[in-house]
Amino acid sequence: MKRHVALITLGLVCSAVSIGLLTPKPTRAAQTCSVGTLIGDYVGNLSGTTASTGPVALQALVQFAGDGTATSPVATLMTQTAGPITFTANITYTLNSDCTGTLTVVRSTGQTTHYVIAVAKEESEINLLAVDPGSVVTGTFKKSL
């Protein structure tokens, strides 16, 4: 009986290998980033809460120049107490080789906000997390086609 079970097990393993179930999947090369990684238009949303305004939601277009700078020709912000507020922004960013970095936004309203960022594979999206005290805001910007 043990021999019969062993032969069945061996047969199943051989079948699995032959159809590729146990073949290791090829690994993709690690993505390497730099400020030049981000170039072109990205659109997205941020939402969360700030100590000064309560709930917030923001929608924006960001145009990355590929040199550590970007602009937002239009952004719209809604808060619990005001909105819609439309503004423009100048942006600077850093991007490490592991595709994480920082982003600083200076709005035409005079407010400056800071984020940590992570860029997804093929630069398809940027995930943001606000790091200013009193802010719990996060969002995603996707590359515009």
C-alpha positions in Angstrom: 0.0 0.0 0.0 2.8 2.4 0.9 4.5 1.7 -2.4 1.2 2.4 -4.2 0.8 5.8 -2.5 4.5 6.6 -3.3 4.0 5.8 -7.0 0.8 7.9 -7.1 2.6 10.8 -5.4 5.6 10.6 -7.8 3.2 10.5 -10.7 1.4 13.6 -9.5 4.6 15.5 -9.0 5.9 14.5 -12.4 2.6 15.6 -14.0 2.7 18.9 -12.1 6.3 19.6 -13.3 5.4 18.6 -16.9 2.5 21.1 -17.1 4.5 23.8 -15.3 2.7 24.0 -12.0 5.9 23.5 -10.0 8.2 25.5 -12.3 9.5 28.6 -10.6 8.1 31.7 -12.2 10.7 34.0 -13.7 11.4 37.1 -11.6 11.3 40.5 -13.0 14.2 42.8 -12.7 13.9 45.3 -9.9 12.6 48.6 -11.1 15.2 51.4 -10.7 14.0 55.0 -10.4 15.4 58.5 -10.5 13.8 62.0 -10.8 13.8 61.3 -14.6 11.4 58.4 -14.1 8.4 60.8 -13.7 7.7 62.6 -16.9 4.3 63.5 -18.3 0.8 64.0 -17.0 -0.7 62.2 -14.0 -4.2 62.6 -12.7 -5.5 61.6 -9.4 -7.3 62.1 -6.1 -6.3 62.7 -2.5 -8.6 62.3 0.5 -8.5 62.2 4.3 -8.6 64.5 7.2 -6.7 67.4 8.5 -6.7 69.0 11.9 -7.5 72.4 10.5 -10.3 71.6 8.1 -11.7 68.1 9.0 -12.5 65.9 6.0 -10.8 66.9 2.7 -10.8 65.7 -0.9 -8.6 66.9 -3.7 -8.5 66.2 -7.5 -5.6 67.4 -9.7 -3.7 67.2 -12.8 0.1 67.1 -12.3 2.6 67.6 -15.1 6.1 66.1 -14.3 9.1 67.5 -16.1 11.5 64.6 -15.4 13.9 66.9 -13.6 12.6 66.9 -10.0 10.0 69.6 -10.7 6.3 69.5 -11.7 3.4 71.8 -11.9 -0.3 71.4 -11.3 -2.2 73.7 -13.7 -5.4 72.9 -12.0 -6.4 71.4 -8.7 -9.7 71.5 -6.8 -10.1 71.0 -3.1 -13.2 70.4 -1.0 -13.2 70.6 2.8 -15.9 70.3 5.4 -16.1 74.1 5.7 -15.2 75.4 2.2 -15.0 74.5 -1.4 -14.7 74.1 -4.2 -11.3 75.9 -4.0 -9.4 75.8 -7.3 -5.7 76.6 -7.3 -2.4 75.9 -9.2 0.8 74.6 -7.7 4.5 74.3 -8.1 6.0 71.0 -7.1 9.5 69.6 -6.3 10.3 66.0 -5.7 13.0 63.5 -5.0 13.0 59.9 -6.1 15.3 57.2 -4.8 16.5 54.2 -6.8 14.0 52.0 -4.9 11.2 54.2 -6.3 10.3 55.9 -3.0 10.8 59.6 -2.4 9.3 62.9 -1.3 7.1 65.5 -2.9 6.6 69.1 -1.8 3.6 71.1 -3.1 3.5 74.9 -2.9 0.0 76.0 -3.8 -1.0 79.3 -5.3 -3.0 79.9 -2.1 0.3 80.0 -0.2 -0.1 76.6 1.6 2.8 74.1 1.4 2.2 70.4 1.9 4.7 67.5 2.1 4.3 63.9 1.0 6.2 60.6 0.9 5.7 58.9 -2.4 6.1 55.4 -4.0 6.1 54.9 -7.7 4.5 51.7 -9.1 6.1 49.5 -11.8 6.3 51.0 -15.3 5.6 54.5 -13.7 1.9 53.8 -14.1 0.9 55.3 -10.8 2.2 57.3 -7.8 1.0 56.6 -4.3 1.1 59.6 -1.9 0.9 59.9 1.9 0.8 63.4 3.6 3.4 63.8 6.3 2.6 67.2 7.7 1.5 67.1 11.4 -2.3 66.9 11.7 -2.8 65.5 8.3 -4.1 62.0 7.5 -4.3 62.2 3.7 -3.5 59.6 1.1 -4.1 59.1 -2.6 -3.0 57.9 -6.0 -2.2 59.6 -9.2 -2.2 57.6 -12.4 -0.3 58.2 -15.6 -2.6 59.9 -18.2 -2.5 58.2 -21.6 
